């Protein structure tokens, strides 16, 4: 992408303006796809993002929250400020798309479309730097480590909103279950919370022939696994989707030895903030009661978490209105509640804003080795971010 003078583009239609460099966006997206980087290792991606933003006239701050990048562009005398966020990290998955621009890194691929999210936001960045049809401050957050729900918190803890103050923050994610180019919105709770816990049970090891001399953490763990199945079925309304999953249970190596420790790994998802807290309390109580009854000691390590993603009503209505103006009613729909999680929820706890979806029209699902971002979305996504900026900072 070559450097272009500011205000080079006449004030014509946003979509047709971005169509002029669609081929550049496709090349950029496919280059990002071919060179994926895992969470908190997005060094080359961040460097490429920073180089392009700087080339277009943005003030660039790198290393925010580790590998995060913030681009800032001010135009006119407006006092309002807006943030748009895209995620950059890939997944530890071996690609099976067969496309010419497939991952060049074995075991790592963009299986969730973050290459497309980054390219769309860069497309908007280029357009807005050319036209300057806004008055105020635009900040672009390129976030690391969304897949491990670490990046948003890392940027916030690094002073994101203190160093780069904004009035609102917006983000979007592709959705293969929605037709390509359709934008979807939802007020209020929109994505589930995610809490990843490790439960360490400590017993007393012994020979399997002398069980009376040990305290068996395997039996205690098995009982805890079964008891946890009642947390949702008997403590949460069936009208309130909630999930408690024990995805890993590890203990011992030999069949004739009672080990001294067992480790359970839990995933907890809830659709309402209050339900999340209630389920957490019930899980702690179940673990404590079961551990006590079997005589084992326990420790709960609450490793990583992100809250329920809650869209703010006024900002969601505004974001939906911009989409209707840009695309028309046929390409705007209601977003279903998603049991998946997003650490953008942490940014929405700090600032008002909205998280929406853009249809990818896949058959391949997110996190599938066969997934690929739909390049037809690049112009739509870039045009939407541009239109939203121009209206918010009118």
N, C-alpha and C positions, 0 to 999 in steps of 0.2 A: 504494500500500500504506500503510495507516494504522498509526500507532503502537499497540502493544498492550502491556498490562501483563505483566510477567514472571509465569510460573506461572499464566497465565489458562486454559491448556488442561489438562484432566484427563489422568491417565496412561492414555490409551486407546491403541488401535492406531495405530501410526505412520502407516501409509498413509491410514487414514480421517482422521487428524488433519490431514494435509497436503491431502487432498482438499477440505477446507473452503475453501481459498483457491486451488484449481486455476485458476479464471478469472483471478485476479490474476497467477499465474505465466504463463499464456498471453499476457495483455496485455503483461507485462514482456518476455517472449521476443520477441514480435512487434515491440515498440518497438525493442529492440536490433537486430533483423533489418533494420528500416527505416532504421536509422542506423548503418551499419557504419563501422569505422575501421581503417585499415591499421596494420601493425606499427610500434610505437613512436610512434604518433599516436593512441592510444586515450584521448584526453583527456576527451571527453564520457562515454564508457563508464565510465572510472575514476571520474569525478565522481559518476555515478549510483550506481555500486556503493558508493562511500564514503558517500554520503548515506543510502542504505538501511541499511547496516551501523550507522552512527552512530545512526540513528533507532531501531534495535532494541537498542541498548545495547552495541555492540561498541566497543572502542578501535580507532580507525582510523589507519593510517599510510599516507600516499599518497606517490607519487614514488619508490617502491622500484624500482631498476633502470630509472628513467626514468618509466614510466607505470604501474608495478605498484602494487597495493593489498594491504595486509595487514590483516585484521580479527582482533582477539583478544578472546576471551570466556573468563573464568574462572568456574568454579562449584565450590562445595564446597572441601574441603581436600586433594583429591588432588594428588599431585606429578607425575603423568604429563602429557605434552603431545602433541598430535596436530595434524598439518597436512593439510588437504585443498586441492587445487589445481585451478583451472579456468583455461582460456586465454580471451582476450578479443578477439584481433585477427581481421580479415577478410582477404579476398584481392582482388587487382587483376583481377577478373573482372566482366563485364557480365551482370547477372542476366536469366534467361529463364524464371522460374517462373510469372509471370502472377498471383501471389497479390496480394490487396489491400494487404498490408503489405510489398511488395517494396521493395528498396533505393531510397532517395531520392537516392543519390549515384551518378551515372553512372560505370561502370567499377569500382565497388567493391561487393562483396557478401559475405555470410556463406555461403560455399559449402562450409564444412567443419563447421558446426554449433557454432562457438564461442559463438554467441548462446545456444544451448540449454545448453551446458556452464555458462555463467555463470548462467543462470536457474535451473538445477537446484541449484547450490551456494547461490545466494541463497535458494532455497526451503528448503533445509536450515537455513541461517543463521536464517531467521525462526522456523522451528519450534523449533530448539534454544534460541533466546533466550526463547521462551515457556515451554518445559517445564523447562529446566535439569535434565534427568534424567541428569546426568553430574557427575563429580567430577574436576577437573583443568583444564587449559588447552587450549582449542581455538583453532587459528590457521587462517584461511582465506587462501590465497594466490591472488590474481587476477593472472595473469601476462600480460604483453604479449608480442608478437612470437614466438609459437610457430611461425608459418608460415615465418619467416625463420631459425629456429633460433638466435635471438639473446636471447630474453627470459629464459629460465631462467638462462643464464650472467650476464646483466646483473643479475638480482636477487641471484644468489649473490655476484657480485663486489661488490655493494653491501652485503654483510654479512648476507644473508638469514638464515642459520642461526645466526650469532653474535648478531644483534639479536633474533631470534625463535626461540629454541632449541626443538626438538621431538624426541620419541623416534622418530617414524615419520612418513612422508608418503605420501599416496595420491592417485591421480588416475584419471580415466576419459575415454574418447573414444567417440563414437558410431561404429557400423559398419553401413553400409547392407546388407552381405551377410548380416547376422544378423537374425532376426525381431525385431520391435519389442518392447522390454521385457525381452529376454533378456540376462542378464549373463554375460560370458565371461572366464575366467581362465587364466593360464599361468604355470608356474614357470620360473625361470631366464631365458635369453635369449628375448626376446619380440618385439622390433622391431630392424630393422637399424640399423647405424651409418650416418651420412651425412657424407661429406667432400666439400666443394666446392673444387676447385683451379683456378687459372688457370696455364697454362704459357705463358710469353712467350719466343718464339724470336727472336733478334736476328741478322740476317745483314748483307749489304751490298747495297744497292739498285743497279740498273743498268738500262740500256735492254734491252728484250727481244731486240733484235737482237745484243746483245753480252753473252750470259750468262756468258762466261768472266771478265768484269770484276766480277761480283757473287758473292754467296753467297746462295743462294736458300732463304729460310725456308719457302716454300710446299712445296717438295719435301721438305724435312726434316719439316715438319709432317705431310704426307701419309704419310710413312713411319712416323712416330711413331703416328699413328692406327691404322695397320694392325698395327704391332708390339704395341700395347696390347691387341689382341684375343687375344693369347696369354697374357696375365697370368692370366686366369681359367681358360682352357681347358687350359693346360699347367702351371699353378703351384698350383692349388687343387683339392682333391678334389671330384668331382662330387656327393658327398653333402653338401657344404657350400655352400649357395647364396651366391653373391657376384656383384656386378655392377660393371663398369667401363664408363661411358658417356662418350663425347666428344659433348657436345650442341651445341657451337658451335666453328666454325673460321673465323676472320676474318683476312683479310690483303689488302692492296692494293685498288685501285679500277680500274685500267686493265689491259686484256689484253695490252698491249705493254710493260709495265713490271714488272721484278722488284722487289718491295717489300723494305724493309729489316727488316720485322718481321711476325710472325704470332702470333696468340693462340689457344690451345686452351682450352676450358672443360670440365672433367671433373667427373663425379659418381661417387663411389665408395661402394658399399654392401656391408656384410659382416654375417654373422650370428653371428660369434664374435669376441670381442676379439682373440684371437691371430691369427685369419685377417685381421682388419683391419690389424694391424701388418705382417703378411707381405705383403699386397697392396700396401700403401703402399711398402714397401721395393722390391718388384719394379717398381712404376711408376717410382720414382725412378731405378732402375738402367736400365730400358728407355729412359727419356727421355735420361739422360746418355749412354748408348751410342750411340743414334741421332743425337743432336745432335753428338757428337764425330765420327761417321763422315761427317757432311755439313758439318762445319766451322762450325756455328752456335753461338753462345752461348745459354744458356738461364737462365731464372729460374722457379722454382716458387713461386707465392703460394698458401699454404694459407689460404683465406679464411674459411670457416666450417665448423664440424664439430660433430657430436654423437655420442657413443659408442653402442655396442650397448646397448639398453635391457634391463637384467637385473633381473627381479623376484626379491625375496628370498623364500626358501621359507616361513619361518614367517609372515611378514606376508601372503603370498599365500594360504596355508592359512586364516589367520584371515579374510581378506576374502571368500574363497569360502564359508566357514562362515556368515558373516553373511548372505550372499546366499541360501544354502539355507534358513536360518531365516526370512528375510523373504518369499521368493518361492516356495520349494519346488523340488524337483529338476527339474521340467519347464521351469523358466525359468533354469537355470544350466547352462553348457556349457563345454567346453574351448576355449580361444582358439587359433586357428591362428597360426603364426609369420607376422608381417607384414613385408614387405620395405620398407614405408614407415618413416619415422624420426620420432622424437619427442624434443625436447630435455628432456623430463621425465627422460630417462636421466641427465642431469647431477645432478638432485636425488637420484636413486637411488644415485648414486655417493657422495653426501654422507651420506645417511640411509637406513636400511632402509625398505622400503615395497613398494607394488604398484601397477601400472598395469593397468587392466582395460578391457573394452569393454561398451557397452550397445547392443543392436541397434536400428537405426533403421528397418529394414524397407522400405528404399527401392525404387523401381527406380533412381533417380538415384545415381550414384557421388559420392564426395567430390571436391571441386574441379570439379564440373560446374556449368555455368550454370543447370541445372534442379534443383539440389539444394536441399532444404529440410529443416530439422530436424523430427522428428516430435514434435508437442506432447503426444502420449500418453505420452511418456517423462518428462515433467516431474515428475509425481508420483512415478513409480518411482525416478527418479534422486535426487530430494530425500529420499525416504523411505530409500533405501539409505544415503546419506551420513549421515542422522540416526541410523539404526540402528547403523552402523559406529562413529560417535562415541560413542553411549551404551554400546556394548559395550567399546570400547577404553578409555574413561575410566570404567569401571564403578566 
